[in-house]
Structures are given as structure tokens and as C-alpha cells.
Amino acid sequence: MRHIIIGLEFSPIKNLYVRAGYNYRRRQEMIIESRTAMPGFSWGFGVKISKFYINYGRATYHLAGASDHISISTNLDSFYKKQN
């Protein structure tokens, strides 16, 4: 198998999202046999507050470190009143 990426999103309650992912190629390229740790795995969560989505994610690339991601997003159309 050369490359596969698997992702999962779960919403345990309304407006809360839990996410996880696995990247097979990244794991094979970045693993250190003596200390396997978590290369190739990622996780995160998001919440919706009013009209805004706030998300956090963490991806592990190597034993040397991981990458953290934070985002705030919205749909600008949600700020306009809809007229019939």
C-alpha cells in the first residue's frame, strides 16, 4: 500500500465536533523504530458559537514536534436578513 489517509468526525452533542485522522505515508516516512510515538496521527475539535466556528487541531509529524492549528470562521451570508 503506497498511500492512504483516513479521517473521522463525530458530533457527540449539537455544536461540538471531535475529529481524528491517520496518514499512512507520513507514519512510514517519519517513524523512528526505537521510539514509535504518534507520527501520522492527528486530532482536533470544533465548536459552533452563535454564527462562528472555532476549531483546534494537532498533527504529529515527528518526535521532534507537532503542528497546532486554530481557526475562526463564519458564513457572511448568515449576517444578512433573508427577505421573502
C-alpha positions as CSV (number, residue, x, y, z in Angstrom):
1,M,0.0,0.0,0.0
2,R,1.5,3.3,-1.0
3,H,-0.7,6.0,0.5
4,I,-3.9,6.1,2.5
5,I,-5.4,8.8,4.6
6,I,-8.4,8.2,6.9
7,G,-10.4,10.8,8.7
8,L,-13.3,10.7,11.1
9,E,-15.6,13.4,12.5
10,F,-18.0,12.7,15.4
11,S,-20.6,15.1,16.9
12,P,-21.5,13.9,20.4
13,I,-23.7,16.9,21.0
14,K,-25.1,19.7,18.9
15,N,-22.4,22.3,18.0
16,L,-19.5,20.2,19.2
17,Y,-17.3,18.3,16.7
18,V,-14.5,15.9,17.5
19,R,-12.1,14.9,14.7
20,A,-9.3,12.3,14.2
21,G,-7.1,11.4,11.3
22,Y,-4.4,8.9,10.2
23,N,-1.9,9.4,7.4
24,Y,-0.2,6.1,6.5
25,R,2.6,7.5,4.3
26,R,3.5,10.2,6.9
27,R,3.8,7.5,9.5
28,Q,6.0,5.3,7.4
29,E,8.3,8.2,6.4
30,M,8.6,9.8,9.9
31,I,8.7,6.9,12.3
32,I,11.7,6.1,14.3
33,E,11.8,2.4,15.1
34,S,13.2,2.7,18.6
35,R,10.5,5.2,19.6
36,T,7.4,5.0,17.5
37,A,5.3,7.7,19.3
38,M,2.4,9.1,17.1
39,P,3.7,10.3,13.7
40,G,0.9,10.2,11.2
41,F,-1.9,10.7,13.6
42,S,-3.9,13.9,14.0
43,W,-6.8,15.1,16.2
44,G,-8.9,18.1,16.9
45,F,-12.2,19.6,17.9
46,G,-14.5,22.4,17.0
47,V,-17.4,24.3,18.5
48,K,-20.1,26.5,17.0
49,I,-20.9,29.5,19.0
50,S,-23.7,31.7,17.5
51,K,-22.7,32.2,13.9
52,F,-19.0,31.4,14.4
53,Y,-17.0,28.1,14.2
54,I,-13.9,27.8,16.4
55,N,-11.6,24.9,15.6
56,Y,-8.4,23.5,17.0
57,G,-6.3,20.7,15.5
58,R,-3.0,19.0,16.2
59,A,-1.0,16.9,13.8
60,T,2.0,14.9,14.8
61,Y,4.8,14.8,12.2
62,H,7.8,13.5,14.1
63,L,9.1,13.0,17.7
64,A,10.7,16.5,17.3
65,G,7.3,18.2,17.3
66,A,3.8,18.6,16.2
67,S,1.8,21.3,14.5
68,D,-1.1,23.1,16.2
69,H,-3.8,24.8,14.1
70,I,-6.5,27.2,15.3
71,S,-9.2,28.8,13.1
72,I,-12.2,31.0,13.5
73,S,-14.7,31.1,10.6
74,T,-18.2,32.2,9.7
75,N,-20.6,32.4,6.8
76,L,-21.0,36.1,5.9
77,D,-24.4,35.4,4.4
78,S,-25.7,34.5,7.9
79,F,-25.4,38.2,8.9
80,Y,-28.0,39.4,6.3
81,K,-31.7,39.1,7.0
82,K,-33.5,36.9,4.5
83,Q,-36.4,38.6,2.8
84,N,-39.3,36.7,1.1
